[in-house]
Amino acid sequence: MALTTEPTKTNAKRLEERRVLVGTMVGTTIEWYDFFIYAQAAGLVLAGLYFAPLGSDNAALAQLVAWASIGISFLFRPLGAIVAGHLGDRLGRKAMLVVTLVMMGASTVLIGLLPTYAQIGVAAPLLLILLRILQGFSAGGEWGGAALMSVEHAPDNKRGFFGAYPQIGVPSGLILATAVMLVVTNSMTEAAFLAWGWRIPFLLSVVLIGIGYIIRRSVNESPVFTELQARKKESAAPLKELFAHNWRQVVLTALIFIANNAAGYLLIAFFSSYATKPAEVGGLGMERSPVLLASTVAAVFWLAATMFGGILSDRIGRIRTFQIGYAWLFAWAIPMFLLIDTKNIALYAIALVVLAVGLGLSYGPQAALYAEMFPAHVRYSGVSIGYALGAILGGAFAPLIAQLLLDKTSWSPSIGIYIMVLAAISFAAVSVVKETRGVHLGVSARD
């Protein structure tokens, strides 16, 4: 009898693992599609449509405010991380993943329906910012749940590989967002895109959210959380315990993330805006379609490098893989801008692709490293809050800072120096952490 039941159990486990990997990847892809659509729209159209009074006399100021609206949502990520992390440590990873997915999607669809400043006046930018806050809140709780669902389901020797699946949701979301934006911009006139076409990518989110909801509902709860429940060890106050005993890990996770997140948001939002804006307003005046295509190609390399980074971390360790990634970003920061400023689309694409490789190496191992740094009963709170704080310090205002540096110096490599400083900080932070590969993830005495 054992000979017939054991293969069935093995197949069932493999099926569940596939569900987890697909569920975390698809969910984070949809979440980040929503986030990236806004980031790209901020660089292309939102300044004129929602911050019109600023743009009437100073287009550059309106664009700075549009970039700042990206950063505002990051300020509410820690709140989302605190709420989702607390509930995720008490009620489970699965429930919070479904809630954050629906909240993000609803906010995105409402942005697609939002009247402009010309239609309802000052209420338009205020409502836009409110919806951005809701996006930030949901994003704050999304990543931690997805990361833990994948890593806590993983075999011990494949945590980096499993943890790379929610990570590739970021470049996958960028590919999807850029591809949709590319199709929309190429299928209509510039006037039609500015009038109503830009709304299409936002409204499409309702279909994606439906798909993601169905997939995530089918995934079983994390086995580590199930073990916590079985032993009745869930903490009554996981946040209090987190900051009492694991505050150092929270600080380190935030610092480890800042360079990757800042450089990533340059790829996600800033580069396409800088490349396509006219020279008279500080841009390079390149054609939009080839630039968006180059961003899509770079995102494909980001995806592949992220998966490779996760696999590599299972072989040589999380810390070594992170260090290679940050050394890569540090070395490429200034040469990248020298290539971009040639205005040659092939060299522009090469600049982004090489950047994407460094991003992947410093992003693929993140889910596994962060999960392994915290005890089970405060893990959701710890990884979520650390990730959210790192996003504020890194990517929240990276496009805004890049634009300010460009306006102030008129020398784009100054942005590269900014990335080099952050890469040095993140390299130092990850080097302080003792290698975590192979540590016990289940319930232990410290839980």
C-alpha positions as CSV (number, residue, x, y, z in Angstrom):
1,M,0.0,0.0,0.0
2,A,2.9,2.4,0.8
3,L,4.2,1.9,-2.7
4,T,1.0,3.4,-4.2
5,T,0.3,6.2,-1.8
6,E,3.8,7.7,-1.5
7,P,4.0,8.8,-5.2
8,T,0.5,10.3,-4.8
9,K,1.7,12.4,-1.9
10,T,4.8,13.4,-3.9
11,N,2.7,14.4,-6.8
12,A,0.3,16.3,-4.6
13,K,3.2,18.2,-3.0
14,R,4.7,19.1,-6.4
15,L,1.3,20.3,-7.6
16,E,1.0,22.5,-4.5
17,E,4.5,23.9,-5.0
18,R,3.6,24.8,-8.6
19,R,0.4,26.5,-7.4
20,V,2.4,28.5,-4.9
21,L,5.1,29.6,-7.4
22,V,2.5,30.6,-10.0
23,G,0.3,32.2,-7.4
24,T,3.1,34.4,-6.0
25,M,4.5,35.3,-9.4
26,V,1.1,36.1,-11.0
27,G,0.0,38.1,-8.0
28,T,3.1,40.2,-7.7
29,T,3.1,40.7,-11.5
30,I,-0.4,42.1,-11.3
31,E,0.4,44.3,-8.3
32,W,3.4,45.7,-9.9
33,Y,1.8,46.2,-13.2
34,D,-0.6,48.5,-11.4
35,F,2.2,50.3,-9.7
36,F,4.3,50.7,-12.9
37,I,1.5,51.9,-15.0
38,Y,1.2,54.8,-12.7
39,A,4.9,55.4,-12.7
40,Q,5.1,55.4,-16.5
41,A,2.0,57.6,-16.8
42,A,3.5,60.1,-14.3
43,G,6.4,60.5,-16.7
44,L,4.3,60.8,-19.8
45,V,1.0,62.5,-19.2
46,L,-0.1,63.1,-15.6
47,A,1.8,66.3,-15.1
48,G,-0.3,68.2,-17.6
49,L,-3.6,66.5,-16.8
50,Y,-3.6,66.7,-13.0
51,F,-1.1,69.3,-12.0
52,A,-2.0,71.8,-14.8
53,P,-1.8,75.1,-12.7
54,L,1.9,74.3,-12.0
55,G,2.5,73.5,-15.6
56,S,1.0,76.6,-17.1
57,D,4.1,78.7,-16.2
58,N,6.6,76.0,-15.4
59,A,6.4,72.6,-17.0
60,A,9.4,71.4,-15.2
61,L,7.8,72.1,-11.8
62,A,4.7,70.2,-12.8
63,Q,6.8,67.2,-13.8
64,L,8.6,67.3,-10.4
65,V,5.3,67.2,-8.6
66,A,4.2,64.3,-10.8
67,W,7.4,62.5,-9.8
68,A,6.7,63.4,-6.2
69,S,3.2,61.8,-6.4
70,I,5.0,58.5,-7.0
71,G,7.0,58.9,-3.8
72,I,3.9,59.8,-1.7
73,S,2.6,56.3,-1.9
74,F,5.9,55.0,-0.6
75,L,5.3,56.9,2.6
76,F,2.3,54.8,3.3
77,R,4.0,51.5,2.6
78,P,5.2,51.1,6.2
79,L,1.6,51.6,7.4
80,G,0.4,48.9,5.0
81,A,3.4,46.7,6.0
82,I,2.5,47.2,9.7
83,V,-1.2,46.4,9.3
84,A,-0.7,43.5,6.8
85,G,2.3,42.2,8.7
86,H,0.5,42.2,12.0
87,L,-2.6,40.5,10.5
88,G,-0.4,38.1,8.5
89,D,1.5,37.0,11.6
90,R,-1.9,36.5,13.4
91,L,-4.3,35.4,10.7
92,G,-2.1,33.9,8.0
93,R,-0.2,34.8,4.8
94,K,-2.9,33.8,2.3
95,A,-5.7,36.0,3.5
96,M,-3.6,39.2,3.4
97,L,-2.4,38.4,-0.1
98,V,-5.9,38.3,-1.4
99,V,-6.8,41.6,0.4
100,T,-3.8,43.5,-0.8
101,L,-4.3,42.3,-4.4
102,V,-7.9,43.5,-4.5
103,M,-7.1,46.8,-2.9
104,M,-4.3,47.6,-5.3
105,G,-6.5,46.7,-8.3
106,A,-9.5,48.8,-7.2
107,S,-7.2,51.8,-6.7
108,T,-5.8,51.4,-10.2
109,V,-9.1,51.1,-11.9
110,L,-10.4,54.2,-10.1
111,I,-7.4,56.2,-11.3
112,G,-8.4,55.2,-14.9
113,L,-11.9,56.6,-14.2
114,L,-10.7,59.8,-12.4
115,P,-11.7,63.1,-14.0
116,T,-8.8,65.5,-14.8
117,Y,-8.0,69.0,-13.4
118,A,-9.7,70.6,-16.3
119,Q,-13.0,68.7,-15.4
120,I,-13.2,69.0,-11.6
121,G,-10.4,71.3,-10.6
122,V,-8.3,70.8,-7.5
123,A,-10.4,67.8,-6.4
124,A,-8.6,65.9,-9.3
125,P,-5.1,65.9,-7.9
126,L,-6.3,65.4,-4.4
127,L,-8.3,62.3,-5.4
128,L,-5.3,61.1,-7.4
129,I,-3.0,61.4,-4.4
130,L,-5.6,59.6,-2.2
131,L,-5.7,56.6,-4.7
132,R,-1.9,56.6,-4.7
133,I,-1.9,56.4,-0.9
134,L,-4.2,53.3,-1.2
135,Q,-1.8,51.8,-3.8
136,G,1.1,52.4,-1.4
137,F,-0.8,50.9,1.5
138,S,-1.6,47.7,-0.4
139,A,1.9,47.4,-1.9
140,G,3.4,47.6,1.6
141,G,1.7,44.4,2.6
142,E,1.9,42.6,-0.7
143,W,5.6,41.7,-1.0
144,G,6.0,40.2,2.4
145,G,3.1,37.8,2.1
146,A,4.2,36.7,-1.4
147,A,7.8,36.3,-0.3
148,L,6.9,34.1,2.7
149,M,4.4,32.0,0.8
150,S,7.1,31.0,-1.7
151,V,10.1,30.6,0.7
152,E,8.2,28.9,3.5
153,H,6.8,26.3,0.9
154,A,10.3,25.7,-0.5
155,P,12.7,22.8,0.1
156,D,15.6,24.0,2.3
157,N,18.1,23.8,-0.7
158,K,15.8,25.7,-3.1
159,R,14.7,28.7,-1.1
160,G,16.5,31.1,-3.3
161,F,14.9,29.6,-6.4
162,F,11.4,29.6,-4.9
163,G,11.9,33.1,-3.5
164,A,12.9,34.4,-6.9
165,Y,9.3,33.8,-8.2
166,P,7.6,36.7,-6.3
167,Q,10.7,38.7,-7.2
168,I,10.3,38.2,-11.0
169,G,6.8,39.6,-10.6
170,V,8.5,43.0,-10.6
171,P,10.2,42.8,-14.0
172,S,7.2,40.8,-15.3
173,G,4.9,43.7,-14.2
174,L,7.2,46.1,-15.9
175,I,7.2,44.1,-19.1
176,L,3.4,43.9,-19.0
177,A,2.9,47.6,-18.2
178,T,5.4,48.8,-20.8
179,A,4.0,46.4,-23.5
180,V,0.5,47.6,-22.8
181,M,1.6,51.3,-22.9
182,L,3.5,50.6,-26.1
183,V,0.5,49.1,-27.8
184,V,-1.8,51.9,-26.7
185,T,0.5,54.7,-27.7
186,N,1.1,53.1,-31.1
187,S,-2.5,52.5,-31.8
188,M,-3.7,56.1,-31.6
189,T,-2.7,59.6,-32.2
190,E,-0.8,61.6,-29.5
191,A,-4.0,63.8,-29.0
192,A,-6.2,60.7,-28.5
193,F,-3.7,59.2,-26.0
194,L,-3.6,62.4,-24.0
195,A,-7.4,62.8,-24.1
196,W,-8.4,59.3,-23.1
197,G,-6.0,56.5,-24.3
198,W,-3.8,56.7,-21.2
199,R,-6.7,55.4,-19.2
200,I,-6.9,52.0,-21.0
201,P,-3.9,50.4,-19.1
202,F,-5.4,51.4,-15.8
203,L,-8.9,50.0,-16.7
204,L,-7.4,46.7,-17.9
205,S,-6.3,46.0,-14.3
206,V,-9.9,44.9,-13.5
207,V,-9.3,41.8,-15.7
208,L,-5.9,41.0,-14.2
209,I,-7.2,41.3,-10.7
210,G,-9.9,38.8,-11.4
211,I,-7.3,36.3,-12.7
212,G,-5.0,36.9,-9.8
213,Y,-7.8,36.6,-7.2
214,I,-8.8,33.2,-8.6
215,I,-5.2,31.9,-8.6
216,R,-4.4,33.1,-5.1
217,R,-7.6,31.7,-3.6
218,S,-6.4,28.3,-4.8
219,V,-3.1,28.3,-2.9
220,N,-2.9,26.7,0.5
221,E,-1.7,28.5,3.6
222,S,2.1,28.6,4.4
223,P,3.2,25.4,6.2
224,V,5.2,27.4,8.7
225,F,2.1,29.5,9.7
226,T,0.1,26.3,9.8
227,E,2.7,24.9,12.3
228,L,2.4,28.0,14.3
229,Q,-1.3,27.7,14.6
230,A,-1.1,24.0,15.4
231,R,1.3,24.8,18.3
232,K,-0.7,27.8,19.4
233,K,2.4,29.9,19.3
234,E,1.2,32.9,17.3
235,S,2.2,36.0,19.2
236,A,-0.4,38.3,20.7
237,A,1.7,41.3,19.9
238,P,4.1,40.4,17.0
239,L,5.0,44.1,16.4
240,K,6.0,44.7,20.0
241,E,8.2,41.6,19.9
242,L,9.6,42.5,16.5
243,F,10.9,45.9,17.6
244,A,12.0,44.6,21.0
245,H,14.1,41.8,19.7
246,N,14.6,42.2,15.9
247,W,14.9,45.9,15.3
248,R,18.5,45.4,14.0
249,Q,17.3,43.0,11.3
250,V,14.6,45.5,10.3
251,V,17.2,48.3,9.9
252,L,19.5,46.0,7.9
253,T,16.8,44.8,5.5
254,A,15.9,48.4,4.8
255,L,19.5,49.4,4.0
256,I,20.1,46.3,2.0
257,F,17.2,47.2,-0.3
258,I,17.8,51.0,-1.0
259,A,20.2,50.8,-3.9
260,N,18.3,48.2,-5.8
261,N,15.0,50.0,-5.3
262,A,16.4,53.4,-6.4
263,A,18.1,52.0,-9.5
264,G,15.1,50.0,-10.3
265,Y,12.8,53.0,-10.3
266,L,15.1,54.8,-12.6
267,L,14.6,52.0,-15.1
268,I,10.9,51.8,-14.3
269,A,10.0,55.5,-14.7
270,F,12.8,58.0,-15.1
271,F,14.8,56.8,-18.1
272,S,11.8,56.7,-20.5
273,S,10.8,60.2,-19.5
274,Y,14.3,61.6,-19.7
275,A,14.9,60.0,-23.1
276,T,11.6,61.1,-24.7
277,K,11.1,64.6,-23.4
278,P,12.2,67.4,-25.8
279,A,15.7,68.9,-25.4
280,E,14.3,72.3,-24.4
281,V,12.8,70.9,-21.2
282,G,16.0,68.8,-20.3
283,G,15.3,65.6,-22.2
284,L,17.0,63.8,-25.1
285,G,14.2,64.1,-27.6
286,M,14.2,60.4,-28.6
287,E,11.2,58.6,-30.1
288,R,8.8,57.1,-27.6
289,S,8.1,53.7,-29.1
290,P,11.8,52.6,-29.5
291,V,12.5,53.8,-25.9
292,L,9.6,51.8,-24.5
293,L,10.7,48.8,-26.5
294,A,14.2,49.1,-25.0
295,S,12.7,49.2,-21.5
296,T,10.7,46.1,-22.3
297,V,13.9,44.3,-23.5
298,A,15.7,45.4,-20.3
299,A,12.9,44.1,-18.2
300,V,13.3,40.7,-19.8
301,F,16.9,40.6,-18.8
302,W,16.0,41.8,-15.4
303,L,13.6,38.9,-15.1
304,A,16.2,36.3,-16.2
305,A,18.9,37.8,-14.0
306,T,16.5,37.8,-11.0
307,M,15.8,34.1,-11.4
308,F,19.5,33.4,-11.9
309,G,20.3,35.5,-8.7
310,G,17.9,33.3,-6.7
311,I,19.4,30.1,-8.0
312,L,23.0,31.4,-7.6
313,S,22.2,32.2,-3.9
314,D,21.3,28.6,-3.3
315,R,24.8,27.7,-4.5
316,I,27.2,30.4,-3.3
317,G,25.0,32.0,-0.6
318,R,22.7,35.0,-0.3
319,I,25.4,37.5,0.9
320,R,27.9,36.7,-1.9
321,T,25.2,37.0,-4.5
322,F,24.1,40.4,-3.2
323,Q,27.6,41.7,-3.1
324,I,28.2,40.8,-6.7
325,G,25.0,42.6,-7.7
326,Y,25.8,45.8,-5.8
327,A,29.4,45.8,-7.1
328,W,27.9,45.5,-10.6
329,L,25.6,48.5,-10.0
330,F,28.4,50.6,-8.5
331,A,30.7,50.0,-11.5
332,W,28.0,50.6,-14.1
333,A,26.3,53.7,-12.7
334,I,28.3,56.3,-14.6
335,P,29.1,54.4,-17.9
336,M,25.4,53.8,-18.1
337,F,24.6,57.5,-18.4
338,L,27.4,58.1,-20.9
339,L,25.7,55.6,-23.2
340,I,22.2,57.0,-22.6
341,D,23.3,60.5,-23.5
342,T,24.5,59.4,-26.9
343,K,20.8,59.4,-28.0
344,N,21.6,56.2,-29.9
345,I,18.7,53.7,-29.3
346,A,21.0,50.7,-29.5
347,L,23.4,52.1,-26.9
348,Y,20.4,53.2,-24.8
349,A,19.1,49.6,-24.8
350,I,22.6,48.3,-23.8
351,A,22.8,50.7,-20.9
352,L,19.5,49.5,-19.6
353,V,20.2,45.8,-20.2
354,V,23.5,45.9,-18.3
355,L,21.8,47.7,-15.4
356,A,19.1,45.1,-15.4
357,V,21.6,42.3,-14.8
358,G,22.9,44.1,-11.6
359,L,19.3,44.6,-10.5
360,G,18.5,40.9,-10.9
361,L,21.6,39.8,-8.9
362,S,20.7,42.1,-6.1
363,Y,17.0,41.2,-6.1
364,G,16.7,37.5,-6.8
365,P,18.0,36.4,-3.3
366,Q,16.1,39.0,-1.4
367,A,13.0,37.0,-0.4
368,A,15.1,34.0,0.9
369,L,17.5,36.3,2.7
370,Y,14.8,38.3,4.4
371,A,12.7,35.3,5.4
372,E,15.8,33.6,6.9
373,M,16.7,36.7,9.0
374,F,13.5,36.6,11.1
375,P,11.9,34.1,13.5
376,A,8.6,32.7,12.2
377,H,6.2,34.4,14.6
378,V,7.3,38.0,13.5
379,R,8.5,37.1,10.0
380,Y,5.7,38.7,8.0
381,S,5.9,41.9,10.0
382,G,9.7,42.0,9.8
383,V,10.2,41.4,6.1
384,S,7.3,43.7,5.2
385,I,8.4,46.6,7.3
386,G,12.0,46.3,6.3
387,Y,11.1,46.1,2.7
388,A,8.7,49.1,3.0
389,L,11.3,51.3,4.8
390,G,13.9,50.4,2.2
391,A,11.5,51.4,-0.6
392,I,11.1,54.8,1.1
393,L,14.8,55.4,1.5
394,G,15.5,54.0,-2.0
395,G,12.9,54.2,-4.7
396,A,10.3,56.5,-3.3
397,F,11.8,59.7,-4.5
398,A,14.5,58.4,-6.8
399,P,13.0,59.8,-10.0
400,L,12.4,63.1,-8.2
401,I,16.0,63.2,-6.9
402,A,17.3,62.2,-10.4
403,Q,15.4,65.1,-12.0
404,L,16.6,67.6,-9.4
405,L,20.2,66.5,-9.9
406,L,19.8,66.8,-13.6
407,D,18.2,70.2,-13.4
408,K,20.9,71.4,-10.9
409,T,24.0,70.1,-12.6
410,S,22.9,69.6,-16.3
411,W,25.2,66.5,-16.1
412,S,23.4,63.2,-16.1
413,P,26.3,61.2,-14.5
414,S,25.6,63.1,-11.3
415,I,22.6,60.7,-11.0
416,G,25.1,57.8,-11.4
417,I,27.1,59.1,-8.5
418,Y,23.9,59.1,-6.4
419,I,23.3,55.4,-7.3
420,M,27.0,54.7,-6.5
421,V,26.5,56.1,-3.0
422,L,23.4,54.0,-2.4
423,A,25.1,50.9,-3.8
424,A,28.0,51.3,-1.4
425,I,25.6,51.7,1.6
426,S,23.6,48.5,0.6
427,F,26.8,46.6,0.0
428,A,28.0,47.5,3.4
429,A,24.7,46.6,5.0
430,V,24.5,43.1,3.5
431,S,28.1,42.4,4.3
432,V,27.3,42.9,8.0
433,V,24.7,40.0,7.9
434,K,25.9,36.5,8.7
435,E,25.2,34.1,5.9
436,T,21.6,32.7,6.3
437,R,21.5,29.9,3.7
438,G,20.2,26.7,5.3
439,V,18.9,28.2,8.6
440,H,15.8,26.6,10.1
441,L,12.6,28.4,8.9
442,G,10.0,26.5,10.9
443,V,8.8,27.0,14.5
444,S,11.7,26.9,16.9
445,A,12.5,27.7,20.5
446,R,12.8,31.4,19.6
447,D,9.1,31.3,18.5
